[in-house]
């Protein structure tokens, strides 16, 4: 069942990338922008919402990857 291990490793990598990008989007995204945004919503708020979504998605992928890896080694 090396497929489960490979899937777990891929999910962990995607989770780390998702969490890192989410932190970046919250901390840096939308700064030094001239105007922009979606109507009344400023660019900074759009990046904050996207960063929170990426953090949640990355964390879920990270947890699922760890579960898949642990499942592979426990079987």
PyMOL commands that set and color helices and strands:
alter all, ss='L'
color gray80, all
select helices_A, chain A and resi 2-27+43-74
alter helices_A, ss='H'
color red, helices_A
deselect
rebuild
show_as cartoon
